[in-house]
Amino acid sequence: MPTPPDAPLRRVTLNLYAADCIWLETHYGRGWTERIRQHIHALVHDRSTPPETTYHKVRRTLGDME
């Protein structure tokens, strides 16, 4: 029995290249669609998070180092 998702899902149609699907099936097996979902979720999360919370301050001098 499949594990329930951690957030609500929405079914969509996504056209992928056949060669890409073959590669994904070869490397990830039956769970390849979940890997695609996780990858897209990570991309959306990275782009929706303000940069000041995701990037460290640039250290310009030795005095800036912790």
LODREN-174098 format. One line per field, with one value per residue: residue number from 0; residue in three letters; x, z, y of N, C-alpha, C in turn. Coordinates in steps of 0.001 Angstrom, whole numbers. Each point is the difference from the previous one (the first is absolute). Layout:
<rs>
seq	[NUM,...]
type	[ALA,...]
n_px	[X,...]
n_pz	[Z,...]
n_py	[Y,...]
ca_px	[X,...]
ca_pz	[Z,...]
ca_py	[Y,...]
c_px	[X,...]
c_pz	[Z,...]
c_py	[Y,...]
</rs>
This chain:
<rs>
seq	[0,1,2,3,4,5,6,7,8,9,10,11,12,13,14,15,16,17,18,19,20,21,22,23,24,25,26,27,28,29,30,31,32,33,34,35,36,37,38,39,40,41,42,43,44,45,46,47,48,49,50,51,52,53,54,55,56,57,58,59,60,61,62,63,64,65]
type	[MET,PRO,THR,PRO,PRO,ASP,ALA,PRO,LEU,ARG,ARG,VAL,THR,LEU,ASN,LEU,TYR,ALA,ALA,ASP,CYS,ILE,TRP,LEU,GLU,THR,HIS,TYR,GLY,ARG,GLY,TRP,THR,GLU,ARG,ILE,ARG,GLN,HIS,ILE,HIS,ALA,LEU,VAL,HIS,ASP,ARG,SER,THR,PRO,PRO,GLU,THR,THR,TYR,HIS,LYS,VAL,ARG,ARG,THR,LEU,GLY,ASP,MET,GLU]
n_px	[843,-285,1081,-817,-347,1048,-479,-1086,-421,453,-863,1109,-133,1084,295,578,1263,-245,1071,-542,-1184,604,715,-1077,-674,1044,118,-1296,-198,-869,896,238,-1314,220,1067,-776,-989,913,477,-1193,-364,1174,-201,-1275,376,1027,-860,-786,1176,-194,797,-442,-960,428,487,1233,276,361,1000,242,82,1205,-271,-493,1096,-722]
n_pz	[0,-874,245,929,-893,109,-1204,-148,-802,-1168,-667,-714,-1207,-74,-1103,85,-260,-987,-547,425,-402,-1057,-49,260,-850,-789,317,-83,-1004,702,834,-1297,-7,1098,-605,-1078,743,611,-1200,-534,1055,-89,-1317,189,942,-747,-992,889,403,805,-859,776,-183,-1248,-131,180,1011,-931,261,313,1315,542,211,-1233,72,231]
n_py	[-1179,970,704,487,903,817,228,753,-956,409,-739,-52,479,-746,646,-1187,195,-851,538,1132,-414,-448,1117,735,-769,139,1284,256,-794,-727,478,-94,-205,-709,-504,-81,-499,-727,-275,-97,-713,-599,-71,-329,-847,-381,17,-593,-462,1045,623,984,-906,-4,1229,-391,799,838,-802,1261,-50,-143,1291,-275,-726,-1057]
ca_px	[-843,849,57,-788,840,116,-799,-988,508,-895,395,204,615,1303,613,1443,652,23,1343,143,-788,746,1121,-538,-449,1194,757,-804,-1001,-1411,-216,569,-914,140,1244,-317,-805,894,900,-777,-318,1219,213,-994,335,1205,-300,-989,608,785,1437,716,-123,635,1403,799,642,1310,1095,904,1298,205,-803,-1375,-114,-456]
ca_pz	[0,-94,1125,-296,-233,1118,-341,-1026,-1360,-1094,-1203,-1188,-1142,-293,-1135,138,-1095,214,437,1392,796,31,911,1359,387,183,1174,1209,85,12,726,-709,-31,1279,-86,-795,872,1008,-666,-329,1275,460,-847,358,1343,-110,-685,742,1252,-211,-35,1241,933,-541,-312,1084,-234,-633,873,-815,649,1093,1137,-185,281,1363]
ca_py	[1179,1190,925,1202,1182,930,1178,-356,-127,351,-721,837,-665,579,-679,-147,-714,-1447,-401,405,-948,-1259,206,86,-1337,-825,411,135,-1063,366,1250,1139,1149,696,771,1195,861,575,944,1197,651,665,1177,1014,486,831,1256,778,428,1226,-276,296,-1121,-1195,208,535,1289,-123,419,807,141,-966,439,-460,-1432,-314]
c_px	[890,-74,-830,908,-2,-785,-1011,621,-1066,513,83,574,1286,617,1509,555,107,1360,234,-755,723,1165,-485,-449,1192,706,-805,-1072,-1417,-266,478,-931,56,1270,-215,-775,878,924,-736,-332,1214,290,-955,336,1214,-307,-997,532,838,1499,707,-113,723,1489,720,580,1371,1055,1033,1391,138,-817,-1444,-177,-375,1115]
c_pz	[0,1271,-335,-171,1209,-230,-1068,-1396,-993,-1244,-1184,-1112,-337,-1125,153,-1223,347,525,1464,923,118,978,1450,514,286,1316,1301,145,28,693,-722,-23,1309,5,-797,863,1050,-614,-320,1271,536,-820,365,1365,-48,-617,765,1350,-259,85,1326,1025,-501,-248,1197,-404,-637,954,-854,626,1074,1214,-91,347,1459,816]
c_py	[1245,848,1229,1217,928,1285,-423,-19,429,-704,964,-866,742,-800,20,-715,-1481,-466,371,-954,-1336,115,18,-1367,-912,326,33,-1078,545,1328,1240,1204,779,847,1285,993,682,1058,1307,766,762,1257,1127,600,931,1359,859,481,1253,-287,248,-1127,-1240,163,612,1345,-245,529,717,140,-1080,365,-451,-1469,-223,-597]
</rs>
